[in-house]
Amino acid sequence: MIGKNLKILCWNVNGIRAVRGRGFLDWLYRESPDILCLQETKASTEQLDKELLQPRGYYTYWDYPEQSKGYSGVATFTKGKPLKVQNGFGAGKLDAEGRTIIAEYPEFMLFNVYFPNGKKDETRLQYKLDFYDAFLKIVDPLKEKGRKLIICGDFNTAHNEIDLARPKQNENISGFLPIERAWMDKFVAHGFIDTFRHFNKEPNQYTWWDVKSGARARNVGWRIDYFFVTDNLLKSVTKAFIMPDVSGSDHCPVG
């Protein structure tokens, strides 16, 4: 597609216009990923300047809610043009918040997904769980057909106790609820592999830190941003990593 050694990065930027003012484009050109998947862009295309809309050397694809400007949103930057790009699952209300871009390449399908946050109330938690289930109904049949899938994004759930600094204190908080973790268990049981944990079993590896409490300086965080692949792609993955030194957002990039 783009080259033998493919570098794919994923980052919840918590506002692409905000992170643009903190050196985002310099970082992008320096890292030069073949593909970059962004979540929580919080912008429609008409709100972006020309270089942000079309960085040098990249095709860009955007999904965002038409009704709620400054909320949610995902973007995929790619050096090689995909065969096909689709926004959303084709699942009605679950597509309304601009959370999904599916890019199809000759070698694989790439899902860039910003999964909902369930902390606000029971209604949002149910929306999150419905979104999880709809997502699984999309990827399971593709996997069964032998398609090679890469899934990345902010899942808004820490899977296991190793994936957050204070599991006991957060077991009744959305993002670490038993029902959310059970879905992550099911996802893995269906043959989707957490690439970071495939290579790294160490604790204290996080991708999100609460800003208000200054948690990042103390590394009191959560690992909620992931890359998953189907097992037929695992042998092609040579490295998986977190980039905690990259600032600009309350999340850091993963690759």
N, C-alpha and C positions, 0 to 999 in steps of 0.2 A: 504493500500500500504506500507507505511513506519511506520505508527503509527497514533494514533488517532488525535493528535495535530500536524499538518503539518506546518512547517516553511519554507516559500519560499522567497528568497531574489533575487534582481535584481540590477545590477550595470553596468553602462557604465564606464569601467576602463580606457579608453583612452590610450590603450597600456598595454597588460597584462605583458609584460616583464619589463616595467617601474614600474608598480605597484607591481610587485613581489619584486623588490628591496626596496620597501617602506613598507614591512611587510604584503603583501597580504596573504601569507599562514598562518601566525600567526593569522591574523584576521579571516580567513576562519575556522581554527580549534577552535578558541575561540567562534565564533558565531554558528558554527556547524549547518548550515541550512540543512534541508532535501533535498532541491533543491536550487541551485544557478544558475541564468541565467546572463551571462555576454555579454556585447556588446562592439563593437569597440576594439576587442582584438588585432588587427593589427599584427597578427602572424600566420604562418602556423605551423602545428604540428612538423615538423622537426626542427623548430627554438626554441623549448621549451625544458627545462631540464626535467628530468624524473619525479620529484615530481610535477612540474607544470602540466605536461601532465596527470598525474594520482595521484592526492592527496590521501592521506590515507583515505580509507573508501568511496571513490566515484568512480562511473562510470563517464566517461567524453565523451562528444560528441562535435564535432567541425565543423563549417562551415566557410569557408574563400575563397576569390577569388583566383583562380589559377594563374591568369594573373597579379594581382596587389599585390605583397607582401608588407606587412606593411600598409595595408589599410583595413578598415571595419572589418568584422569577428565577429562571435558570438560563444559562448560556453555554454553548459549546464552541470553542475556537479550535480549528483543525487545519493543519498544513495541507493535508490531502483531502480532496473533495469526496464526501460520502456518495455511495450509490443512491441512497435514499435517506430522507430525514422526516421524522414524524414528531409532532408535538402532542403530548398526552397519550392516554391509553385507548381513547375512544369510549370513555366511561362516564359521560355526562358530567354530573356535578363534581366528580373527582378530577376532572380536567380544568375546572373553572379557575383554579388558583395559579396556573402557570408553573407546574412543578416537574415537568418531564420532557426531555428531548431524547428520542431514540434515533441513533445514527447507524446506518447499515453500511459496512465496508465489505470488500471481498472476503476478508479473513474472519470477521467477527461482527457482532452487533454490540453497540455501546449504549448503555442506558445511563443517562445523567439525570439523577432524581433528587429532588428536595422533599423528603418525607415530612409530613405535618408534625407540628409540636402539639402534644396533648395536655400541656400544663394548665391551660386557661380554665377549662371546666369539663364536665362529663361529655358535653356535646362535641367538643374538640377532640377529646380522647377517642370517642366513638368514630369520628371522622378519620382520625389517624389509623385506627384498627381496620376500618373499611378500606382505606387507601392501601394498607399493607396487603389485605386479602385480594383486592383487585389487581395489585401488582403481581402477586404470586400466580394468579390465574392467567396473566399475560406471559410470564417467563417460563412457567412449567411446561406448557406444550411446546414451546420453542426448544427447550432443553431436551424434551423427549424425542424431538425430531433430529437431535444431534447438532443443533446450532451451537456455535461457540459464542458465549455471552460474557461481556464485561459489564458489571454493574457498579457504579460509583455514586457517591453522594453523601449527604447528611441524613442519616437514618433516624436521628433524634432519639436513639436508644443506645445505652451502654449494654452490651450483651452479657458479659460476665463480671463477677466481682473484681477481677483483675483490671477491668476496663474503666474503673473510676476510683478516685482517691478515697471516698468515704461511702462504701456500699451500705453499711448498716444504717447510717443516717438518712439514706435516700431510698430505702426500699419501698416507701409509700409515696414516692414522688414520681410523676410521669417522666419517663426517660429511663426508669429502672424498675418499673412495676412488674410483678410476676407475669401478667398477661402480655406485656410487651416483649419481655425476655423469652416467653414461651413461643411467640411468633418468630423471633430470631432463631431459636432452637429448631423450629420447623423448617425455616428457610435453609439452614445449614443441612438439616436431615434430608432435604430434597436435592442435595448435591451441589450446593453453592458454597464455595470455599473462600473464607476470609484470608486474603493474601498476606496481610500483615502478620496475623497470628500463625500462618504457615511457616514464616521465617523467624518470628520473634515472639518468645514466650515470656518476656521480661515485664515486670510491673512498672508503674509510673510512666506509662506511655500514653499521652493524652492528645486530643485534638481541639478541645473546647475548654475555656476557662471563664468563670464569671468575672465580668469587668468590675462591677460595683464593689466586690470584696477584695479586689486586687489579687485574685487567686492565681493568676499566671506566674507572678513573681515567686510564689510558694509552690508552684506546680500542683495545686489542688484542682485537678481537672477531671474531664470525662473523655473517653474515646468514643465518639459518636459518628465520625466520618470514616467511611470504609471504601475499599475496593473488594468486590467479590468476583470470582470467575467460576464458570462451569468446569467440572473436573477434566473435560477434554482439552482445556486450555492451560491447565496447571503446569505442564511440562515446559510451556513457553514462557512462563513467568520466572525471571531470573532474580528479581529484587522487588521488595515492597518496603515502603518507608514513610515516616512522618517527618515533617519539616517544622519543628517547634520554634526555631529561631526566626521564622518569617512572621513579622508583625503586620499590623494594619487592620486586622479583624479580631473578633473574639475567638475565631477558629484559626487554625493553621492549615496549610495545605498538606495533602497526603499524595503519595505516588506509587 
